[in-house]
């Protein structure tokens, strides 16, 4: 079974997938060949949570002042934010998730 190829277009949703977290964005520019896109961080409002607050529902809004990320299509066909180990970008859907329970370890100098 072949995967459905999604062609990015301006105004389409996108999600930056980091190690645990996800950031909702909107595509604001697509190169003529479709190999480079720019996405902009969306503004979100939490509209509902479950009893444990682990599952939140969001409403997404374009944010003209949101951070802009340049993304390139890689050999594997996936988009990633610019950089050697860029975060994967899912095209066609906005998703927001932040793991509130994840704690970063800090190393103190002695």
Protein Blocks (a to p, Z undefined) as FASTA:
>chain_A
ZZddddddehiacddddfklccddddfbdcfkopaccddddddddfbdcfkomaccdddd
ddfkbccddddddfkopacdedjklccddehiacddddfkbccdddddZZ
